[in-house]
């Protein structure tokens, strides 16, 4: 009884501190989402001044046109590939930061890792456009070093989209893995080595299992936004960069068909939630 009373008193005293955050979440997240749900069941946007009615046609359009399903599958594949590349690049970098580097060298590398967060997303994307285009920085540098001439033009291609997205999201993988790797006691690694385990065995049986929560968190933080991304595919992919996210953007910006765009957005949200729900038992065991 006393514990319950103390808990209620603690909640009452913390309420003034929690209220601004929950109020902001309500205004900035739930209200816009509620409006989008409302729009997704309408024939026309009320702001357009045209007569409107409730309909399921916007959701039916997804199932009646195979193009939307094809683009959704392409976006899911893009999310998986970008997540895989972020693991391949980010996990070793996080291990070096957590277990190899010390002092100022660690701080300098850590600064380079979080540097993309300090620049605008469009600036990063257009910087890659300057590097990957024909006659760009990469093309010029390679032709200056090699005795023969080569032509490097990755702009408006699928690899360019992958490069731009990996550059944007690999810091999430590095940071989440760094936190879990930093928490691993070095004595566990030394114990494994003293018992005769090779470096690879220590990595497979000690380091990776203990750092799996960071890998899972980083993968979720990367996969979910990449599936709906549109800036990198639009700018770096050109015609080959048409994905589910770019179609949704077109509905809001170019076509001004907000009801269809809202319906496609919630279908994407539902698909991602279903994927996470199916994978949650495996991810829970891994974490």
Backbone as numpy.savetxt, mean C-alpha at the origin, in Angstrom:
# Nx Ny Nz CAx CAy CAz Cx Cy Cz
-16.52 -5.44 41.94 -17.35 -4.23 41.94 -16.49 -2.98 41.94
-15.49 -3.00 42.79 -14.59 -1.85 42.87 -13.81 -1.69 41.57
-13.42 -2.83 40.97 -12.68 -2.76 39.71 -13.53 -2.18 38.60
-14.82 -2.58 38.54 -15.72 -2.05 37.51 -15.94 -0.56 37.70
-16.08 -0.14 38.97 -16.26 1.30 39.24 -15.03 2.08 38.82
-13.85 1.54 39.13 -12.61 2.22 38.75 -12.47 2.30 37.23
-12.91 1.23 36.54 -12.83 1.24 35.08 -13.76 2.30 34.49
-14.98 2.41 35.03 -15.91 3.44 34.54 -15.37 4.83 34.82
-14.78 5.02 35.99 -14.22 6.34 36.31 -13.05 6.67 35.38
-12.25 5.64 35.08 -11.13 5.88 34.16 -11.61 6.23 32.77
-12.66 5.55 32.30 -13.21 5.85 30.98 -13.81 7.24 30.95
-14.48 7.63 32.05 -15.10 8.95 32.11 -14.04 10.05 32.09
-12.94 9.82 32.76 -11.87 10.82 32.78 -11.13 10.90 31.45
-11.09 9.77 30.71 -10.40 9.76 29.41 -11.28 10.24 28.28
-12.57 10.34 28.51 -13.49 10.72 27.43 -13.17 12.07 26.81
-12.84 13.11 27.59 -12.47 14.39 26.94 -11.27 14.28 26.02
-10.35 13.35 26.32 -9.19 13.17 25.45 -9.52 12.36 24.21
-10.46 11.42 24.33 -10.84 10.59 23.19 -11.81 11.26 22.25
-12.62 12.19 22.78 -13.68 12.80 21.98 -13.17 13.50 20.72
-12.11 14.32 20.77 -11.66 14.97 19.52 -11.27 13.98 18.43
-10.56 12.90 18.83 -10.13 11.92 17.83 -11.32 11.22 17.19
-12.27 10.78 18.00 -13.43 10.08 17.45 -14.33 11.03 16.67
-14.39 12.27 17.07 -15.17 13.25 16.31 -14.54 13.48 14.95
-13.22 13.57 14.91 -12.52 13.75 13.64 -12.72 12.53 12.75
-12.64 11.32 13.31 -12.86 10.11 12.52 -14.28 10.09 11.95
-15.22 10.53 12.73 -16.61 10.55 12.27 -16.78 11.52 11.10
-16.21 12.71 11.25 -16.37 13.75 10.22 -15.57 13.41 8.97
-14.33 12.93 9.15 -13.42 12.77 8.02 -13.54 11.42 7.32
-14.11 10.42 7.98 -14.15 9.08 7.39 -15.58 8.59 7.21
-16.33 8.52 8.30 -17.64 7.88 8.23 -18.66 8.70 7.45
-18.64 10.00 7.59 -19.59 10.81 6.84 -19.33 10.75 5.32
-18.08 10.93 4.86 -17.85 10.78 3.41 -18.20 9.39 2.89
-17.86 8.34 3.68 -18.21 6.99 3.24 -19.72 6.80 3.17
-20.42 7.37 4.14 -21.88 7.27 4.11 -22.45 7.97 2.88
-21.88 9.12 2.54 -22.34 9.82 1.34 -22.07 9.00 0.08
-20.90 8.35 0.02 -20.57 7.53 -1.14 -21.50 6.31 -1.25
-21.85 5.72 -0.11 -22.81 4.61 -0.13 -24.14 5.09 -0.70
-24.58 6.26 -0.27 -25.83 6.83 -0.76 -25.76 7.09 -2.26
-24.66 7.66 -2.73 -24.50 7.97 -4.15 -24.49 6.70 -5.00
-23.92 5.61 -4.46 -23.75 4.40 -5.26 -25.08 3.76 -5.64
-26.16 4.11 -4.95 -27.48 3.56 -5.25 -28.36 4.55 -6.02
-27.75 5.55 -6.63 -28.52 6.58 -7.33 -28.25 6.52 -8.82
-29.24 6.96 -9.58 -29.08 7.02 -11.04 -28.29 8.24 -11.47
-28.47 9.35 -10.77 -27.77 10.59 -11.06 -27.33 11.23 -9.75
-26.31 12.07 -9.85 -25.85 12.80 -8.67 -26.82 13.94 -8.39
-27.31 14.11 -7.15 -28.25 15.20 -6.87 -27.69 16.57 -7.18
-26.36 16.72 -7.05 -25.75 18.03 -7.30 -25.82 18.42 -8.77
-26.06 17.45 -9.67 -26.11 17.76 -11.09 -27.40 18.45 -11.50
-28.41 18.41 -10.64 -29.69 19.03 -10.96 -30.60 18.17 -11.80
-30.17 16.97 -12.18 -31.00 16.07 -12.98 -31.87 15.22 -12.07
-33.00 14.76 -12.56 -33.84 13.88 -11.74 -33.11 12.56 -11.45
-33.28 12.07 -10.24 -32.58 10.86 -9.85 -33.54 9.92 -9.12
-33.12 8.67 -9.05 -33.89 7.63 -8.35 -32.92 6.60 -7.83
-33.40 5.76 -6.94 -32.56 4.69 -6.40 -32.52 3.52 -7.38
-31.34 2.90 -7.49 -31.15 1.81 -8.44 -30.01 0.91 -7.99
-30.03 -0.31 -8.47 -28.92 -1.25 -8.29 -28.10 -1.38 -9.57
-28.41 -0.54 -10.54 -27.75 -0.65 -11.84 -26.26 -0.39 -11.80
-25.81 0.46 -10.87 -24.37 0.74 -10.79 -23.59 -0.49 -10.37
-24.14 -1.25 -9.45 -23.48 -2.50 -9.04 -23.65 -3.58 -10.11
-24.81 -3.57 -10.79 -25.03 -4.55 -11.86 -24.08 -4.31 -13.03
-23.65 -3.05 -13.23 -22.73 -2.75 -14.33 -21.41 -3.48 -14.18
-20.97 -3.68 -12.94 -19.72 -4.39 -12.70 -19.82 -5.83 -13.19
-20.96 -6.47 -12.94 -21.13 -7.88 -13.30 -21.53 -8.07 -14.76
-22.09 -7.04 -15.37 -22.53 -7.16 -16.76 -21.42 -6.85 -17.75
-20.37 -6.13 -17.32 -19.27 -5.78 -18.21 -18.00 -6.46 -17.71
-17.46 -7.36 -18.52 -16.29 -8.13 -18.11 -15.04 -7.26 -17.95
-15.05 -6.06 -18.53 -13.88 -5.19 -18.44 -13.55 -4.86 -16.98
-14.57 -4.60 -16.17 -14.33 -4.25 -14.78 -13.69 -5.39 -14.02
-14.15 -6.61 -14.25 -13.56 -7.77 -13.57 -12.12 -7.98 -14.03
-11.87 -7.80 -15.32 -10.51 -7.95 -15.83 -9.57 -6.94 -15.19
-10.02 -5.70 -15.09 -9.18 -4.66 -14.48 -9.00 -4.90 -12.99
-10.03 -5.41 -12.32 -9.91 -5.72 -10.90 -8.87 -6.81 -10.67
-8.91 -7.87 -11.48 -7.92 -8.93 -11.36 -6.51 -8.42 -11.65
-6.39 -7.51 -12.63 -5.08 -6.92 -12.93 -4.58 -6.08 -11.75
-5.48 -5.38 -11.08 -5.09 -4.57 -9.92 -4.68 -5.45 -8.75
-5.39 -6.57 -8.55 -5.01 -7.50 -7.49 -3.63 -8.11 -7.77
-3.39 -8.44 -9.03 -2.06 -8.95 -9.40 -1.00 -7.88 -9.16
-1.30 -6.64 -9.51 -0.36 -5.55 -9.28 -0.05 -5.40 -7.80
-1.08 -5.48 -6.96 -0.87 -5.38 -5.52 0.01 -6.49 -4.99
-0.19 -7.73 -5.48 0.63 -8.84 -5.02 2.08 -8.68 -5.46
2.29 -8.25 -6.70 3.65 -8.11 -7.21 4.40 -7.00 -6.47
3.74 -5.87 -6.26 4.39 -4.77 -5.56 4.70 -5.18 -4.12
3.78 -5.88 -3.47 4.02 -6.34 -2.10 5.20 -7.29 -2.06
5.29 -8.21 -3.03 6.40 -9.15 -3.07 7.73 -8.43 -3.25
7.77 -7.46 -4.16 9.01 -6.72 -4.36 9.38 -5.89 -3.13
8.39 -5.37 -2.44 8.67 -4.61 -1.21 9.25 -5.51 -0.13
8.78 -6.78 -0.07 9.35 -7.74 0.88 10.80 -8.04 0.51
11.04 -8.31 -0.78 12.38 -8.67 -1.24 13.37 -7.54 -0.99
12.94 -6.30 -1.18 13.83 -5.15 -1.01 13.84 -4.67 0.44
12.68 -4.62 1.06 12.56 -3.99 2.37 13.04 -4.84 3.52
12.81 -6.17 3.47 13.18 -7.01 4.61 14.70 -7.04 4.83
15.52 -7.28 3.80 16.97 -7.22 4.03 17.44 -5.85 4.52
16.84 -4.80 3.98 17.22 -3.46 4.44 16.88 -3.26 5.91
15.71 -3.76 6.33 15.31 -3.65 7.73 16.24 -4.47 8.62
16.66 -5.65 8.14 17.58 -6.48 8.94 18.92 -5.78 9.13
19.43 -5.18 8.07 20.70 -4.47 8.17 20.58 -3.30 9.15
19.48 -2.58 9.08 19.27 -1.46 9.99 19.17 -1.92 11.44
18.50 -3.05 11.67 18.23 -3.49 13.03 19.40 -4.24 13.65
20.14 -5.02 12.85 21.12 -5.94 13.43 22.56 -5.71 13.00
22.79 -4.93 11.96 24.14 -4.78 11.44 24.69 -3.39 11.71
23.96 -2.37 11.26 24.44 -1.01 11.41 24.23 -0.50 12.82
25.14 0.35 13.26 25.03 0.97 14.57 25.38 2.46 14.46
24.91 3.22 15.42 25.32 4.62 15.53 24.83 5.49 14.40
25.72 6.38 13.94 25.33 7.39 12.95 25.08 6.79 11.58
25.75 5.70 11.25 25.50 5.08 9.95 24.06 4.56 9.88
23.55 4.01 10.99 22.15 3.58 11.01 21.22 4.77 10.85
21.51 5.87 11.52 20.66 7.06 11.42 20.65 7.60 10.01
21.81 7.57 9.33 21.88 8.09 7.96 21.06 7.23 7.00
21.17 5.90 7.10 20.41 5.01 6.24 18.92 5.11 6.56
18.60 5.20 7.84 17.20 5.33 8.23 16.60 6.60 7.65
17.39 7.67 7.61 16.91 8.92 7.01 16.62 8.74 5.53
17.46 7.98 4.83 17.21 7.72 3.41 15.95 6.90 3.19
15.66 6.01 4.15 14.47 5.17 4.01 13.20 6.01 4.13
13.15 6.92 5.08 11.94 7.70 5.29 11.90 8.96 4.44
12.93 9.18 3.63 12.97 10.39 2.80 11.78 10.51 1.85
11.29 9.41 1.24 10.12 9.56 0.36 8.89 10.15 1.05
8.77 9.97 2.37 7.63 10.52 3.09 7.68 12.04 3.14
8.84 12.61 2.89 9.00 14.06 3.01 8.74 14.79 1.69
8.48 14.06 0.63 8.26 14.68 -0.67 6.85 14.37 -1.15
6.36 15.23 -2.00 5.03 15.04 -2.57 5.00 13.83 -3.50
3.88 13.12 -3.50 3.76 11.94 -4.34 3.94 12.23 -5.81
3.37 13.32 -6.28 3.51 13.68 -7.70 4.96 13.99 -8.05
5.69 14.62 -7.12 7.10 14.92 -7.36 7.89 13.63 -7.53
7.61 12.63 -6.68 8.31 11.35 -6.79 8.00 10.68 -8.13
6.75 10.72 -8.54 6.37 10.03 -9.77 7.00 10.70 -10.99
6.95 12.03 -11.05 7.54 12.73 -12.19 9.07 12.63 -12.18
9.66 12.44 -11.00 11.10 12.21 -10.94 11.45 10.89 -11.61
10.63 9.86 -11.38 10.86 8.59 -12.06 10.63 8.72 -13.56
9.71 9.58 -13.96 9.50 9.81 -15.40 10.76 10.38 -16.05
11.46 11.25 -15.33 12.71 11.81 -15.85 13.81 10.75 -15.91
13.76 9.77 -15.02 14.79 8.73 -14.99 14.54 7.67 -16.05
13.29 7.26 -16.22 12.97 6.08 -17.03 12.72 6.38 -18.50
12.49 7.62 -18.87 12.15 7.91 -20.27 13.37 7.79 -21.17
13.12 7.71 -22.47 14.22 7.68 -23.44 14.96 9.02 -23.41
16.29 8.95 -23.32 17.08 10.15 -23.17 17.08 10.70 -21.76
16.55 9.95 -20.83 16.50 10.39 -19.44 17.79 10.11 -18.71
17.72 10.20 -17.38 18.93 10.07 -16.57 19.54 8.68 -16.70
18.71 7.63 -16.61 19.23 6.27 -16.70 19.81 5.99 -18.08
19.10 6.38 -19.11 19.57 6.16 -20.48 20.88 6.89 -20.72
20.97 8.14 -20.29 22.18 8.94 -20.50 23.36 8.38 -19.73
23.13 7.97 -18.47 24.21 7.45 -17.64 24.77 6.15 -18.20
23.91 5.24 -18.63 24.38 3.97 -19.17 25.13 4.15 -20.48
24.66 5.02 -21.33 25.35 5.26 -22.60 26.68 5.97 -22.39
26.80 6.72 -21.29 28.08 7.38 -20.99 29.11 6.38 -20.47
28.66 5.31 -19.83 29.60 4.33 -19.25 29.91 3.18 -20.19
28.96 2.79 -21.02 29.15 1.62 -21.87 29.81 2.00 -23.19
30.62 1.09 -23.76 31.28 1.40 -25.05 30.35 1.31 -26.24
29.17 0.76 -26.06 28.20 0.65 -27.15 26.92 1.37 -26.73
26.11 1.73 -27.71 24.90 2.50 -27.44 23.72 1.58 -27.19
22.98 1.88 -26.15 21.75 1.14 -25.85 20.62 2.15 -25.70
19.41 1.67 -25.83 18.24 2.52 -25.73 17.38 2.04 -24.56
17.31 2.85 -23.50 16.51 2.52 -22.31 15.29 3.43 -22.29
14.14 2.85 -22.49 12.88 3.62 -22.45 11.82 2.76 -21.76
11.71 2.93 -20.43 10.74 2.17 -19.65 9.45 2.94 -19.40
9.37 4.16 -19.88 8.16 4.95 -19.65 6.96 4.31 -20.34
5.81 4.48 -19.72 4.54 3.97 -20.23 4.61 2.45 -20.39
5.12 1.79 -19.35 5.21 0.33 -19.36 4.84 -0.20 -17.98
4.55 -1.49 -17.93 4.20 -2.13 -16.66 5.36 -2.10 -15.66
6.61 -2.37 -16.09 7.72 -2.25 -15.13 7.85 -0.86 -14.52
7.56 0.18 -15.30 7.64 1.54 -14.75 6.63 1.74 -13.64
5.42 1.17 -13.79 4.41 1.26 -12.74 4.89 0.54 -11.49
5.47 -0.65 -11.66 5.99 -1.42 -10.53 7.08 -0.63 -9.80
8.00 -0.04 -10.55 9.10 0.72 -9.95 8.56 1.90 -9.14
7.62 2.64 -9.72 7.07 3.80 -9.01 6.34 3.41 -7.74
5.56 2.33 -7.79 4.80 1.91 -6.61 5.72 1.33 -5.54
6.71 0.55 -5.94 7.65 0.00 -4.95 8.40 1.12 -4.25
8.82 2.11 -5.01 9.52 3.25 -4.40 8.63 3.98 -3.40
7.34 4.06 -3.68 6.44 4.77 -2.80 6.11 4.00 -1.53
6.06 2.66 -1.61 5.54 1.88 -0.48 6.58 1.02 0.23
7.78 0.88 -0.31 8.78 0.04 0.37 9.15 0.57 1.75
9.09 1.89 2.04 9.38 2.33 3.41 8.45 1.72 4.46
7.19 1.45 4.09 6.28 0.82 5.05 6.80 -0.56 5.46
7.29 -1.32 4.51 7.83 -2.64 4.82 9.09 -2.53 5.66
9.95 -1.59 5.33 11.18 -1.42 6.09 10.88 -1.05 7.54
9.97 -0.12 7.74 9.67 0.35 9.09 9.01 -0.73 9.94
8.01 -1.43 9.39 7.33 -2.46 10.19 8.26 -3.63 10.50
9.06 -4.04 9.53 10.01 -5.14 9.79 11.13 -4.70 10.73
11.55 -3.46 10.61 12.60 -2.96 11.50 12.16 -3.02 12.96
10.92 -2.66 13.24 10.44 -2.68 14.62 10.45 -4.09 15.20
10.01 -5.08 14.43 9.99 -6.45 14.94 11.40 -7.05 15.01
12.24 -6.73 14.04 13.61 -7.25 14.07 14.40 -6.63 15.22
14.15 -5.37 15.49 14.85 -4.70 16.59 14.47 -5.32 17.93
13.25 -5.86 18.02 12.79 -6.45 19.28 13.33 -7.86 19.51
13.93 -8.48 18.50 14.48 -9.84 18.66 15.76 -9.77 19.47
15.83 -10.54 20.53 17.01 -10.57 21.38 18.18 -11.20 20.62
19.31 -10.51 20.59 20.48 -11.04 19.89 20.96 -12.35 20.48
20.66 -12.59 21.76 21.11 -13.85 22.38 20.43 -15.06 21.75
19.21 -14.89 21.22 18.54 -15.99 20.52 19.29 -16.37 19.25
19.76 -15.38 18.53 20.53 -15.64 17.31 21.86 -16.28 17.66
22.51 -15.77 18.69 23.79 -16.34 19.11 23.63 -17.77 19.61
22.50 -18.05 20.29 22.25 -19.40 20.77 22.09 -20.36 19.60
21.38 -19.95 18.59 21.22 -20.79 17.42 22.54 -21.08 16.73
23.39 -20.06 16.61 24.70 -20.27 15.99 25.59 -21.17 16.84
25.52 -21.01 18.18 26.36 -21.83 19.05 25.92 -23.29 19.05
24.66 -23.57 18.71 24.17 -24.93 18.63 24.45 -25.58 17.28
25.15 -24.88 16.42 25.57 -25.46 15.15 24.72 -25.09 13.96
23.73 -24.23 14.13 22.88 -23.83 13.01 23.64 -22.89 12.08
23.41 -23.06 10.81 24.02 -22.14 9.84 23.27 -20.82 9.83
23.82 -19.85 9.12 23.16 -18.54 9.04 21.78 -18.68 8.39
21.70 -19.52 7.37 20.42 -19.72 6.69 19.41 -20.38 7.62
19.83 -21.35 8.41 18.93 -22.01 9.35 18.45 -21.05 10.43
19.35 -20.21 10.92 18.96 -19.21 11.92 17.95 -18.25 11.32
18.17 -17.87 10.07 17.24 -16.97 9.40 15.86 -17.61 9.26
15.82 -18.88 8.84 14.55 -19.56 8.58 13.81 -19.94 9.86
14.54 -20.32 10.90 13.90 -20.88 12.09 13.80 -19.91 13.26
14.56 -18.83 13.23 14.54 -17.90 14.36 14.10 -16.51 13.91
14.82 -15.93 12.96 14.61 -14.52 12.63 13.29 -14.31 11.91
13.04 -15.07 10.83 11.81 -14.85 10.07 10.56 -15.15 10.89
10.48 -16.27 11.62 9.27 -16.49 12.44 9.02 -15.39 13.47
10.08 -14.90 14.12 9.89 -13.87 15.14 9.57 -12.51 14.53
9.97 -12.30 13.29 9.69 -11.01 12.64 8.46 -11.07 11.75
7.74 -12.18 11.76 6.58 -12.34 10.90 5.48 -11.29 11.15
5.23 -10.86 12.40 4.23 -9.79 12.58 4.54 -8.52 11.79
5.81 -8.15 11.69 6.18 -6.99 10.90 5.96 -7.21 9.42
6.26 -8.43 8.94 6.02 -8.74 7.54 4.54 -8.69 7.21
3.72 -9.26 8.09 2.28 -9.28 7.85 1.72 -7.85 7.84
2.13 -7.05 8.82 1.64 -5.67 8.90 2.08 -4.86 7.68
3.34 -5.03 7.28 3.82 -4.31 6.11 3.11 -4.72 4.84
2.86 -6.03 4.68 2.16 -6.51 3.50 0.74 -5.95 3.42
0.05 -5.89 4.56 -1.31 -5.33 4.56 -1.29 -3.84 4.25
-0.32 -3.12 4.82 -0.23 -1.67 4.58 0.09 -1.35 3.13
0.72 -2.28 2.43 1.10 -2.05 1.03 0.03 -2.55 0.08
-0.45 -3.76 0.29 -1.37 -4.38 -0.66 -2.66 -3.58 -0.80
-3.24 -3.15 0.32 -4.55 -2.50 0.28 -4.53 -1.21 -0.55
-3.61 -0.27 -0.32 -3.64 0.95 -1.14 -3.17 0.74 -2.57
-2.27 -0.22 -2.80 -1.76 -0.43 -4.16 -2.86 -0.93 -5.09
-3.76 -1.76 -4.57 -4.84 -2.29 -5.41 -5.69 -1.16 -5.99
-5.89 -0.10 -5.23 -6.69 1.02 -5.71 -5.90 2.21 -6.20
-4.60 2.05 -6.40 -3.76 3.18 -6.81 -4.09 3.63 -8.22
-3.88 4.92 -8.49 -4.17 5.44 -9.83 -3.13 6.44 -10.31
-2.39 7.11 -9.42 -1.43 8.12 -9.88 -0.26 7.49 -10.61
0.38 6.50 -9.98 1.53 5.85 -10.63 1.13 5.16 -11.94
0.04 4.36 -11.96 -0.36 3.77 -13.25 -0.69 4.81 -14.31
-1.32 5.90 -13.90 -1.74 6.91 -14.87 -0.53 7.61 -15.49
0.44 8.00 -14.68 1.55 8.82 -15.16 2.66 7.96 -15.75
3.02 6.87 -15.06 4.14 6.04 -15.52 3.70 4.94 -16.48
2.43 4.55 -16.44 1.98 3.46 -17.28 1.39 3.87 -18.61
0.85 5.10 -18.68 0.23 5.52 -19.93 -0.94 4.63 -20.30
-0.99 4.17 -21.53 -2.08 3.30 -21.97 -2.01 1.93 -21.30
-0.81 1.48 -20.96 -0.68 0.19 -20.28 -0.98 0.30 -18.79
-1.21 1.51 -18.30 -1.46 1.71 -16.88 -2.93 1.83 -16.53
-3.79 1.23 -17.33 -5.22 1.24 -17.04 -5.54 0.11 -16.07
-5.89 0.49 -14.85 -6.24 -0.48 -13.82 -7.57 -0.08 -13.21
-7.98 -0.85 -12.24 -9.29 -0.61 -11.61 -9.32 0.77 -10.96
-8.23 1.17 -10.32 -8.20 2.48 -9.67 -8.29 3.63 -10.65
-7.68 3.49 -11.82 -7.75 4.57 -12.81 -9.16 4.71 -13.37
-9.87 3.57 -13.51 -11.26 3.63 -13.98 -12.14 4.35 -12.96
-11.93 4.06 -11.68 -12.70 4.75 -10.64 -12.41 6.24 -10.67
-11.14 6.60 -10.85 -10.79 8.02 -10.93 -11.48 8.68 -12.11
-11.52 8.00 -13.25 -12.18 8.55 -14.43 -13.66 8.83 -14.16
-14.32 7.96 -13.42 -15.75 8.15 -13.14 -15.98 9.42 -12.33
-15.06 9.74 -11.43 -15.22 10.92 -10.60 -14.72 12.20 -11.27
-13.65 12.09 -12.05 -12.99 13.29 -12.56 -13.37 13.59 -14.01
-13.33 12.58 -14.86 -13.53 12.80 -16.30 -14.98 12.64 -16.72
-15.60 11.53 -16.35 -16.96 11.24 -16.79 -18.00 11.91 -15.90
-17.64 12.22 -14.67 -18.54 12.81 -13.68 -19.72 11.89 -13.39
-19.43 10.58 -13.39 -20.44 9.58 -13.05 -20.13 9.08 -11.64
-20.42 9.92 -10.66 -20.11 9.59 -9.28 -20.84 8.34 -8.78
-22.09 8.12 -9.13 -22.74 6.89 -8.66 -22.01 5.61 -9.07
-21.59 5.52 -10.34 -20.87 4.34 -10.79 -19.50 4.26 -10.12
-18.82 5.41 -10.00 -17.52 5.42 -9.33 -17.63 4.97 -7.88
-18.68 5.41 -7.18 -18.87 4.99 -5.79 -19.16 3.50 -5.70
-19.97 2.98 -6.61 -20.28 1.55 -6.61 -19.03 0.72 -6.87
-18.22 1.13 -7.84 -16.98 0.40 -8.13 -16.03 0.46 -6.94
-16.01 1.59 -6.24 -15.15 1.73 -5.06 -15.55 0.76 -3.96
-16.84 0.64 -3.71 -17.28 -0.25 -2.64 -17.16 -1.72 -3.04
-17.23 -2.01 -4.31 -16.96 -3.39 -4.75 -15.49 -3.72 -4.49
-14.60 -2.78 -4.78 -13.18 -2.99 -4.48 -12.96 -3.16 -2.99
-13.61 -2.32 -2.18 -13.49 -2.45 -0.73 -13.97 -3.81 -0.26
-15.08 -4.28 -0.81 -15.61 -5.59 -0.41 -14.66 -6.71 -0.81
-14.08 -6.64 -1.99 -13.16 -7.68 -2.45 -11.93 -7.73 -1.55
-11.38 -6.56 -1.22 -10.19 -6.52 -0.36 -10.51 -7.06 1.03
-11.68 -6.71 1.57 -12.06 -7.22 2.89 -12.24 -8.74 2.86
-12.81 -9.25 1.78 -12.98 -10.71 1.66 -11.62 -11.40 1.60
-10.69 -10.83 0.84 -9.34 -11.42 0.75 -8.66 -11.42 2.11
-8.75 -10.31 2.83 -8.14 -10.23 4.16 -8.81 -11.19 5.13
-10.14 -11.35 5.01 -10.85 -12.27 5.90 -10.44 -13.72 5.63
-10.29 -14.07 4.35 -9.87 -15.43 4.01 -8.44 -15.70 4.48
-7.59 -14.68 4.34 -6.18 -14.86 4.71 -5.92 -14.67 6.19
-6.89 -14.15 6.94 -6.66 -13.83 8.35 -6.25 -15.04 9.19
-6.85 -16.25 9.02 -6.37 -17.39 9.82 -4.90 -17.70 9.59
-4.49 -17.67 8.32 -3.08 -17.92 8.02 -2.20 -16.83 8.59
-2.63 -15.57 8.41 -1.84 -14.45 8.92 -1.79 -14.46 10.45
-2.88 -14.89 11.09 -2.90 -14.94 12.55 -1.93 -15.98 13.08
-1.86 -17.13 12.40 -0.91 -18.16 12.82 0.51 -17.70 12.57
0.73 -16.98 11.45 2.07 -16.51 11.14 2.53 -15.44 12.13
1.57 -14.60 12.56 1.92 -13.53 13.49 2.02 -14.04 14.92
